[in-house]
């Protein structure tokens, strides 16, 4: 037993928790015991996404159980050794071996059965779009004992990750089997019996995909499930491993995760390019004339394969919701003028893809959903949280050109820093400035407020504020162009941004006829001003 805790801050709480686990030995059977163990581990997993920290905390919990030296905690250590993740199981086994079991200890009669299950029948059905896979696997503790089952759902619109799992006791097993059959028949697919090895691979891959990809990208808000999900996770992993005699239950093993990554979706950039070329040669593709519209299918294929782990040719309701409702709007980096072109391009691409890869009976339903999602795409893209999008939203001339957008970004982010880089006075909540939009049509003074907050934080003389505000406006609009040219020249000499802005404001000051109330009130002699800029 380790003398010093790995996570000292949690040591008192873990000691208290270990003391309260005395009720474990009063559970009625091995199945309830395994559910208890899975629930305890799940509480930690839900709070600790970092698997390294999670392992350390669980090891400290094992040490806390050992310190009690009581039969109830000894029984829990044996159960952890039977179904816990590999590193935790090994530590629990060693800890239990060190505990001097008393001759008068009355241990649960079911303790030797914990984790000793024999798999039965494995049933599976997958919806007609190949997006949700449902598995029901039965188990017994002994040949004549009652059956129980594990019911698992995988989300193949997101890397095939484990979506949900539930333990089905004997009293509900017939009901669940019948419901599973009804669902399959309603979907028009077969409820098939599959080999144990195939079910093992499905459960293993589902758990590993969840470990790496959660339930979705962070920006969708549903990446981390609730505690109920985690309370069955350890049991799910153990039951999956029980389907193969040579398997070890461990969702924390880096080597296992690396092997899973190497067997991920086989989809090459060359596959996307070939499919894209076929689309552009079709009548649907030929109707798309702008660069942004013609390149969009490549971006959609990349999102599907790289971000969703989904073959881009496989279309379905859940896939479309994720792709067009979540990922594409969040990843689009395009001005408003180009967003208007996207709905027609989306409909053309998925219409063509559906004709080639969807059964005729599914095409109309998918086409309706595509139209609905495509119509909402510009609005969703404008509302996305990409901090750089306001900086290019109004670009029109050559707006599809990446070099043009990059040049605009460089100039405008120099004038108005991105949200996370803005200066505020000490004591001012940073989120107040982060929320200001550098370009928001309904709040035209947001940009001016960002500039003023920075000047206050830098302690500049308030008399200098109007000149700085107007220089920023000139840089934003790139009018006159000589302002940005002068700024680039000064930056090339190694001057910091703050000093460049001071010099630009100083060049403007002598030529102002009247001090502005706001940025719109500045008047100056253009020729003299340009001469001063050139002199910089």
C-alpha positions as CSV (number, residue, x, y, z in Angstrom):
1,X,0.0,0.0,0.0
2,X,1.3,3.4,-0.9
3,X,1.9,5.7,2.1
4,X,1.3,9.0,0.4
5,X,-1.8,9.7,-1.7
6,X,-1.4,10.4,-5.4
7,X,-4.1,13.1,-5.2
8,X,-3.7,14.6,-1.7
9,X,-6.7,17.0,-2.0
10,X,-9.1,14.1,-2.3
11,X,-7.6,11.8,0.4
12,X,-10.2,12.8,3.1
13,X,-13.1,12.3,0.8
14,X,-11.9,9.0,-0.4
15,X,-11.3,7.8,3.1
16,X,-14.9,8.7,4.0
17,X,-16.2,7.0,0.9
18,X,-14.3,3.8,1.7
19,X,-15.8,3.8,5.2
20,X,-19.3,4.2,3.7
21,X,-18.9,1.2,1.4
22,X,-19.6,-1.2,4.2
23,X,-23.1,-1.9,2.8
24,X,-21.5,-3.6,-0.2
25,X,-21.4,-7.0,1.6
26,X,-25.1,-6.9,2.2
27,X,-26.0,-6.9,-1.5
28,X,-28.2,-9.9,-2.6
29,X,-26.1,-11.3,-5.4
30,X,-23.1,-11.0,-7.7
31,X,-25.0,-9.0,-10.3
32,X,-26.0,-6.3,-7.8
33,X,-22.4,-6.3,-6.6
34,X,-21.0,-5.7,-10.1
35,X,-23.5,-2.9,-10.6
36,X,-22.4,-1.4,-7.4
37,X,-18.7,-1.5,-8.4
38,X,-19.5,-0.1,-11.9
39,X,-21.5,2.7,-10.3
40,X,-18.7,3.6,-7.9
41,X,-16.1,3.8,-10.7
42,X,-18.7,5.7,-12.9
43,X,-19.0,8.5,-10.3
44,X,-15.3,9.1,-10.6
45,X,-15.3,8.8,-14.4
46,X,-18.1,11.3,-14.8
47,X,-16.2,13.9,-12.8
48,X,-12.7,13.2,-14.3
49,X,-12.4,13.2,-18.1
50,X,-8.6,13.1,-17.7
51,X,-7.9,9.3,-17.6
52,X,-4.5,9.9,-15.9
53,X,-6.1,11.7,-13.0
54,X,-8.9,9.2,-12.9
55,X,-6.4,6.3,-12.6
56,X,-4.6,8.0,-9.7
57,X,-7.8,8.7,-7.9
58,X,-9.0,5.1,-8.3
59,X,-5.7,3.8,-7.0
60,X,-6.0,6.1,-4.0
61,X,-9.5,4.7,-3.4
62,X,-8.1,1.2,-3.5
63,X,-5.5,2.3,-0.8
64,X,-8.3,3.8,1.3
65,X,-10.3,0.5,1.2
66,X,-7.2,-1.5,2.2
67,X,-6.5,0.8,5.2
68,X,-9.9,0.0,6.7
69,X,-8.9,-3.7,7.1
70,X,-12.6,-4.6,7.4
71,X,-14.4,-7.6,5.7
72,X,-16.8,-5.4,3.8
73,X,-14.1,-3.3,2.2
74,X,-12.1,-6.5,1.6
75,X,-15.0,-7.9,-0.4
76,X,-15.2,-4.7,-2.5
77,X,-11.5,-5.0,-3.2
78,X,-12.1,-8.5,-4.6
79,X,-14.9,-7.3,-6.7
80,X,-12.8,-4.4,-8.1
81,X,-10.1,-7.0,-8.9
82,X,-12.7,-9.0,-10.8
83,X,-14.3,-6.4,-13.1
84,X,-12.3,-3.1,-12.8
85,X,-10.0,-1.6,-15.4
86,X,-6.7,-3.6,-15.7
87,X,-4.5,-1.2,-13.6
88,X,-7.1,-0.8,-10.9
89,X,-7.9,-4.5,-10.9
90,X,-4.3,-5.4,-10.4
91,X,-3.9,-2.9,-7.5
92,X,-7.1,-4.1,-5.9
93,X,-6.0,-7.7,-6.1
94,X,-2.7,-7.0,-4.5
95,X,-4.3,-4.9,-1.8
96,X,-6.8,-7.7,-1.0
97,X,-4.0,-10.2,-0.8
98,X,-2.3,-8.0,1.8
99,X,-5.3,-7.7,4.0
100,X,-5.2,-10.4,6.8
101,X,-8.6,-12.0,6.3
102,X,-10.0,-12.9,9.8
103,X,-11.1,-16.5,10.4
104,X,-14.4,-15.2,11.7
105,X,-15.2,-13.0,8.7
106,X,-18.5,-13.8,7.1
107,X,-18.0,-12.9,3.4
108,X,-20.8,-12.9,0.9
109,X,-21.5,-16.3,-0.6
110,X,-21.7,-14.7,-4.0
111,X,-18.2,-13.1,-3.9
112,X,-16.4,-15.9,-5.9
113,X,-19.0,-15.5,-8.7
114,X,-18.3,-11.8,-9.3
115,X,-17.1,-11.4,-12.9
116,X,-17.4,-15.1,-13.6
117,X,-20.1,-15.0,-16.3
118,X,-20.7,-17.2,-19.3
119,X,-22.0,-15.4,-22.5
120,X,-25.1,-16.6,-24.1
121,X,-26.8,-15.4,-27.3
122,X,-25.7,-12.1,-29.0
123,X,-28.4,-10.4,-31.0
124,X,-28.1,-7.3,-33.1
125,X,-30.0,-5.0,-35.4
126,X,-28.9,-1.8,-37.2
127,X,-31.2,0.8,-38.6
128,X,-31.6,1.1,-42.4
129,X,-29.2,4.1,-42.6
130,X,-26.5,2.3,-40.7
131,X,-26.4,5.0,-38.0
132,X,-27.6,3.2,-34.8
133,X,-26.5,-0.3,-33.9
134,X,-28.3,-2.1,-31.1
135,X,-26.9,-5.2,-29.3
136,X,-28.5,-7.5,-26.7
137,X,-26.1,-10.0,-25.2
138,X,-27.2,-12.5,-22.5
139,X,-25.1,-13.9,-19.7
140,X,-25.3,-16.5,-16.8
141,X,-23.2,-16.9,-13.7
142,X,-23.6,-20.7,-13.9
143,X,-25.1,-23.1,-16.3
144,X,-28.5,-23.4,-14.6
145,X,-28.6,-19.9,-13.2
146,X,-30.9,-17.1,-14.3
147,X,-30.0,-15.1,-17.4
148,X,-29.4,-11.4,-17.5
149,X,-28.3,-9.2,-20.5
150,X,-26.5,-6.1,-21.6
151,X,-28.4,-3.8,-24.0
152,X,-26.0,-1.5,-25.9
153,X,-26.5,1.2,-28.5
154,X,-23.7,2.6,-30.7
155,X,-23.8,5.9,-32.7
156,X,-22.3,5.2,-36.1
157,X,-22.9,8.8,-37.1
158,X,-20.1,9.6,-34.6
159,X,-17.2,7.2,-34.8
160,X,-19.4,4.2,-33.7
161,X,-19.1,5.4,-30.1
162,X,-21.0,3.8,-27.3
163,X,-24.2,5.9,-26.9
164,X,-26.0,4.0,-24.1
165,X,-25.9,0.8,-22.2
166,X,-28.3,-0.8,-19.7
167,X,-28.3,-3.9,-17.6
168,X,-31.4,-6.1,-18.2
169,X,-32.4,-8.4,-15.3
170,X,-34.1,-11.7,-15.8
171,X,-37.6,-10.4,-15.0
172,X,-37.4,-7.9,-17.9
173,X,-35.4,-10.0,-20.4
174,X,-38.3,-11.4,-22.4
175,X,-40.0,-8.0,-22.6
176,X,-36.8,-6.4,-24.0
177,X,-36.2,-9.2,-26.5
178,X,-39.7,-8.7,-27.9
179,X,-39.3,-4.9,-28.0
180,X,-36.0,-5.3,-29.9
181,X,-37.7,-7.5,-32.4
182,X,-40.6,-5.0,-32.9
183,X,-38.1,-2.2,-33.4
184,X,-36.2,-4.1,-36.1
185,X,-39.4,-5.1,-37.9
186,X,-40.6,-1.5,-37.8
187,X,-37.3,-0.4,-39.3
188,X,-37.5,-3.1,-42.0
189,X,-34.3,-4.8,-41.0
190,X,-33.3,-8.2,-39.5
191,X,-32.7,-9.0,-35.9
192,X,-29.7,-11.2,-36.3
193,X,-27.8,-13.6,-34.1
194,X,-24.1,-12.9,-34.3
195,X,-21.0,-14.7,-33.1
196,X,-19.6,-13.8,-29.6
197,X,-16.4,-12.6,-31.2
198,X,-18.2,-10.2,-33.4
199,X,-20.2,-8.8,-30.4
200,X,-16.9,-8.5,-28.5
201,X,-15.3,-6.4,-31.2
202,X,-18.4,-4.2,-31.4
203,X,-18.5,-3.5,-27.7
204,X,-14.8,-3.0,-27.5
205,X,-14.7,-0.5,-30.4
206,X,-17.8,1.3,-29.0
207,X,-16.1,1.9,-25.7
208,X,-12.8,2.9,-27.2
209,X,-14.5,5.3,-29.6
210,X,-16.3,6.9,-26.8
211,X,-13.1,7.3,-24.8
212,X,-11.5,9.1,-27.7
213,X,-14.4,11.1,-29.2
214,X,-17.0,11.4,-26.4
215,X,-20.5,11.9,-27.7
216,X,-19.7,14.7,-30.0
217,X,-17.4,17.7,-30.5
218,X,-17.2,20.2,-27.6
219,X,-19.0,23.0,-29.6
220,X,-22.2,20.9,-29.8
221,X,-22.5,20.8,-26.0
222,X,-23.4,17.1,-25.8
223,X,-19.9,15.6,-25.8
224,X,-19.9,14.6,-22.1
225,X,-22.8,12.4,-21.0
226,X,-24.5,12.3,-17.7
227,X,-23.6,10.2,-14.7
228,X,-26.1,7.4,-15.5
229,X,-24.0,6.7,-18.6
230,X,-20.9,6.2,-16.6
231,X,-22.5,4.1,-13.9
232,X,-22.8,1.2,-16.4
233,X,-19.6,1.8,-18.4
234,X,-17.2,-0.5,-16.4
235,X,-19.8,-3.3,-16.4
236,X,-20.3,-2.8,-20.2
237,X,-16.5,-3.0,-20.8
238,X,-16.2,-6.1,-18.6
239,X,-19.2,-7.9,-20.2
240,X,-17.7,-7.1,-23.7
241,X,-14.4,-8.6,-22.7
242,X,-16.1,-11.7,-21.3
243,X,-17.1,-12.5,-24.9
244,X,-13.5,-13.5,-25.6
245,X,-11.4,-15.6,-23.3
246,X,-8.2,-13.8,-24.3
247,X,-9.6,-10.3,-23.8
248,X,-8.8,-7.9,-21.0
249,X,-11.2,-5.2,-19.8
250,X,-9.4,-1.9,-20.0
251,X,-10.8,1.4,-21.5
252,X,-7.8,3.3,-19.9
253,X,-5.0,1.5,-21.8
254,X,-3.2,3.7,-24.2
255,X,-2.0,0.7,-26.2
256,X,-5.5,-0.5,-26.7
257,X,-6.6,3.0,-27.8
258,X,-3.7,3.2,-30.3
259,X,-4.7,-0.1,-31.8
260,X,-8.3,1.1,-32.2
261,X,-7.1,4.3,-34.0
262,X,-5.1,2.2,-36.5
263,X,-8.3,0.3,-37.4
264,X,-10.4,3.4,-37.8
265,X,-12.3,4.3,-40.9
266,X,-10.4,3.6,-44.1
267,X,-11.1,6.7,-46.3
268,X,-8.4,8.4,-48.2
269,X,-8.1,11.9,-49.6
270,X,-7.8,10.2,-53.0
271,X,-11.2,8.6,-52.5
272,X,-12.7,12.0,-51.8
273,X,-11.0,13.6,-54.9
274,X,-12.3,10.8,-57.2
275,X,-15.8,11.1,-55.9
276,X,-15.6,14.9,-56.2
277,X,-14.5,14.7,-59.8
278,X,-17.4,12.4,-60.6
279,X,-19.8,14.9,-59.0
280,X,-18.4,17.9,-60.9
281,X,-18.8,16.0,-64.2
282,X,-22.5,15.3,-63.4
283,X,-25.4,17.6,-64.4
284,X,-25.9,18.5,-60.8
285,X,-22.2,19.5,-60.4
286,X,-22.1,21.4,-63.6
287,X,-24.8,23.7,-62.4
288,X,-22.5,25.0,-59.6
289,X,-20.4,27.8,-61.1
290,X,-18.7,29.5,-58.2
291,X,-15.5,28.2,-56.6
292,X,-17.1,28.1,-53.1
293,X,-20.0,26.0,-54.2
294,X,-17.9,23.6,-56.2
295,X,-15.4,23.0,-53.4
296,X,-18.0,22.5,-50.7
297,X,-18.4,18.7,-51.3
298,X,-14.7,18.2,-50.5
299,X,-15.2,20.0,-47.2
300,X,-18.3,17.9,-46.4
301,X,-16.4,14.7,-47.1
302,X,-13.6,15.8,-44.9
303,X,-15.9,16.6,-42.0
304,X,-17.7,13.3,-42.4
305,X,-14.6,11.1,-42.6
306,X,-12.2,13.0,-40.4
307,X,-14.5,14.5,-37.7
308,X,-17.4,12.0,-37.6
309,X,-15.6,8.8,-38.5
310,X,-18.4,8.2,-41.1
311,X,-18.0,7.1,-44.7
312,X,-19.1,10.2,-46.6
313,X,-21.2,8.1,-49.0
314,X,-23.5,6.9,-46.1
315,X,-26.3,9.4,-45.6
316,X,-28.9,9.3,-42.9
317,X,-30.9,11.6,-40.6
318,X,-28.5,11.6,-37.7
319,X,-25.5,12.0,-40.0
320,X,-27.1,15.0,-41.7
321,X,-28.1,16.6,-38.4
322,X,-24.5,16.4,-37.2
323,X,-23.0,17.4,-40.5
324,X,-25.3,20.3,-41.6
325,X,-26.7,21.3,-38.2
326,X,-23.5,21.2,-36.1
327,X,-20.1,20.7,-37.8
328,X,-20.4,22.6,-41.1
329,X,-21.9,25.8,-39.5
330,X,-19.2,25.7,-36.8
331,X,-16.4,25.2,-39.3
332,X,-17.5,27.5,-42.1
333,X,-15.1,30.4,-42.5
334,X,-16.8,32.4,-45.2
335,X,-18.2,35.9,-45.7
336,X,-22.0,36.5,-45.8
337,X,-22.0,36.9,-49.5
338,X,-20.7,33.3,-50.0
339,X,-23.0,31.8,-47.4
340,X,-25.9,32.5,-49.7
341,X,-24.4,30.1,-52.3
342,X,-24.2,27.2,-49.9
343,X,-27.8,25.9,-49.7
344,X,-28.0,25.1,-53.5
345,X,-24.6,23.5,-53.4
346,X,-25.6,21.3,-50.4
347,X,-28.8,20.2,-52.1
348,X,-27.0,19.4,-55.4
349,X,-24.3,17.3,-53.6
350,X,-26.6,15.2,-51.4
351,X,-29.1,14.8,-54.2
352,X,-26.4,13.4,-56.4
353,X,-25.0,11.2,-53.6
354,X,-28.5,10.0,-52.7
355,X,-29.2,8.9,-56.2
356,X,-26.0,6.8,-56.2
357,X,-25.9,5.4,-52.7
358,X,-29.4,5.4,-51.2
359,X,-32.3,3.0,-51.8
360,X,-35.1,4.6,-53.8
361,X,-37.5,4.5,-50.8
362,X,-35.2,6.6,-48.6
363,X,-34.3,9.3,-51.1
364,X,-37.4,11.6,-50.7
365,X,-37.2,11.6,-46.9
366,X,-33.5,12.4,-47.0
367,X,-34.0,15.1,-49.7
368,X,-36.6,16.8,-47.5
369,X,-34.3,16.9,-44.5
370,X,-31.4,18.2,-46.7
371,X,-33.6,21.0,-47.9
372,X,-34.6,22.0,-44.4
373,X,-31.1,21.9,-43.0
374,X,-29.6,23.6,-46.1
375,X,-32.0,26.6,-45.8
376,X,-30.9,27.1,-42.2
377,X,-27.2,26.8,-43.0
378,X,-26.4,30.5,-43.6
379,X,-28.2,31.6,-40.4
380,X,-26.5,28.9,-38.3
381,X,-23.1,29.8,-39.8
382,X,-23.5,33.5,-39.0
383,X,-24.5,32.5,-35.4
384,X,-21.5,30.2,-34.9
385,X,-18.9,30.9,-32.3
386,X,-15.9,31.2,-34.6
387,X,-14.2,34.2,-33.2
388,X,-12.7,35.2,-36.6
389,X,-15.9,35.2,-38.6
390,X,-16.9,38.8,-37.7
391,X,-13.6,39.9,-39.2
392,X,-14.5,38.7,-42.7
393,X,-18.3,38.7,-42.6
394,X,-18.7,41.7,-45.0
395,X,-16.0,40.8,-47.5
396,X,-17.4,40.8,-51.0
397,X,-14.7,41.3,-53.6
398,X,-13.0,37.9,-54.3
399,X,-14.4,36.7,-51.0
400,X,-13.9,33.1,-51.9
401,X,-10.2,33.5,-52.2
402,X,-8.3,32.2,-49.2
403,X,-5.4,34.7,-49.7
404,X,-7.9,37.6,-49.7
405,X,-9.5,36.4,-46.5
406,X,-6.2,35.9,-44.8
407,X,-5.1,39.4,-45.7
408,X,-8.3,40.9,-44.3
409,X,-7.9,38.9,-41.2
410,X,-4.3,40.0,-40.6
411,X,-5.2,43.7,-41.1
412,X,-8.4,43.7,-39.0
413,X,-7.1,41.5,-36.1
414,X,-4.1,43.9,-35.9
415,X,-6.6,46.8,-35.6
416,X,-9.0,45.0,-33.2
417,X,-7.5,41.9,-31.4
418,X,-9.5,38.7,-31.3
419,X,-11.8,38.2,-28.2
420,X,-9.3,36.2,-26.1
421,X,-6.5,38.7,-26.8
422,X,-8.2,42.0,-25.9
423,X,-6.8,44.2,-23.0
424,X,-9.0,45.3,-20.1
425,X,-8.4,47.4,-17.0
426,X,-7.6,45.4,-13.9
427,X,-10.8,44.7,-12.1
428,X,-12.9,44.7,-15.2
429,X,-14.4,41.3,-16.0
430,X,-12.7,40.1,-19.2
431,X,-15.9,38.5,-20.5
432,X,-17.5,41.9,-20.9
433,X,-14.9,42.7,-23.7
434,X,-14.9,39.2,-25.1
435,X,-18.6,39.4,-25.8
436,X,-18.2,42.6,-27.9
437,X,-18.5,41.9,-31.6
438,X,-15.9,43.6,-33.8
439,X,-18.5,43.8,-36.5
440,X,-22.2,43.7,-35.5
441,X,-24.6,45.7,-37.7
442,X,-27.1,46.3,-34.9
443,X,-24.4,47.5,-32.4
444,X,-22.1,49.8,-34.4
445,X,-20.2,51.0,-31.3
446,X,-18.9,47.6,-30.2
447,X,-15.7,48.1,-32.1
448,X,-15.1,51.5,-30.6
449,X,-15.8,50.1,-27.1
450,X,-13.1,47.4,-27.7
451,X,-10.6,50.1,-28.6
452,X,-11.5,52.3,-25.7
453,X,-11.1,49.4,-23.2
454,X,-7.6,48.7,-24.6
455,X,-6.6,52.4,-24.3
456,X,-7.9,52.6,-20.7
457,X,-5.9,49.4,-19.8
458,X,-2.8,50.9,-21.4
459,X,-3.3,54.2,-19.4
460,X,-3.1,56.5,-22.4
461,X,-4.1,60.2,-22.2
462,X,-7.9,60.4,-22.9
463,X,-7.1,63.3,-25.3
464,X,-5.5,60.7,-27.6
465,X,-8.5,58.4,-27.7
466,X,-10.3,59.9,-30.8
467,X,-7.2,59.6,-33.0
468,X,-6.7,56.0,-32.0
469,X,-10.3,55.1,-32.6
470,X,-10.3,56.7,-36.0
471,X,-7.0,55.0,-37.0
472,X,-8.6,51.7,-36.1
473,X,-11.6,52.5,-38.3
474,X,-9.3,53.3,-41.2
475,X,-7.4,50.0,-40.7
476,X,-10.7,48.1,-40.5
477,X,-12.0,49.6,-43.7
478,X,-8.6,49.7,-45.4
479,X,-9.3,53.4,-46.3
480,X,-7.0,54.9,-47.0
481,X,-4.8,52.0,-47.9
482,X,-1.7,53.9,-47.0
483,X,-2.6,53.5,-43.3
484,X,-2.1,49.7,-43.4
485,X,0.9,50.0,-45.7
486,X,2.5,52.3,-43.1
487,X,1.6,49.9,-40.3
488,X,3.2,47.0,-42.2
489,X,6.3,49.0,-42.8
490,X,6.6,49.9,-39.1
491,X,6.0,46.3,-38.1
492,X,8.8,45.1,-40.4
493,X,11.1,47.3,-38.5
494,X,10.3,45.3,-35.4
495,X,8.0,47.8,-33.6
496,X,5.3,46.3,-31.4
497,X,1.6,46.8,-32.3
498,X,1.0,49.4,-29.5
499,X,3.8,51.6,-30.7
500,X,2.7,51.3,-34.4
501,X,-0.8,52.4,-33.4
502,X,0.6,55.4,-31.5
503,X,2.7,56.5,-34.5
504,X,-0.3,56.2,-36.8
505,X,-2.5,58.2,-34.4
506,X,0.3,60.8,-34.1
507,X,0.5,61.1,-37.9
508,X,-3.2,61.8,-38.0
509,X,-3.3,64.3,-35.1
510,X,-1.8,67.5,-36.8
511,X,-4.2,67.3,-39.7
512,X,-7.5,67.0,-37.8
513,X,-9.7,70.1,-38.1
514,X,-12.0,69.3,-35.2
515,X,-11.9,66.8,-32.4
516,X,-14.6,64.1,-33.0
517,X,-17.4,63.3,-30.7
518,X,-17.3,59.9,-32.3
519,X,-15.3,58.4,-35.2
520,X,-17.6,59.9,-37.7
521,X,-16.7,63.5,-36.8
522,X,-13.1,63.5,-37.9
523,X,-12.1,65.8,-40.8
524,X,-8.5,66.1,-42.2
525,X,-6.6,67.1,-45.3
526,X,-6.0,63.8,-47.1
527,X,-2.9,64.9,-49.0
528,X,-1.1,66.2,-45.9
529,X,-2.1,63.2,-43.9
530,X,-0.8,60.8,-46.5
531,X,2.5,62.7,-46.6
532,X,2.8,62.3,-42.8
533,X,2.1,58.6,-43.2
534,X,4.8,58.3,-45.9
535,X,7.2,60.1,-43.5
536,X,6.8,57.4,-40.9
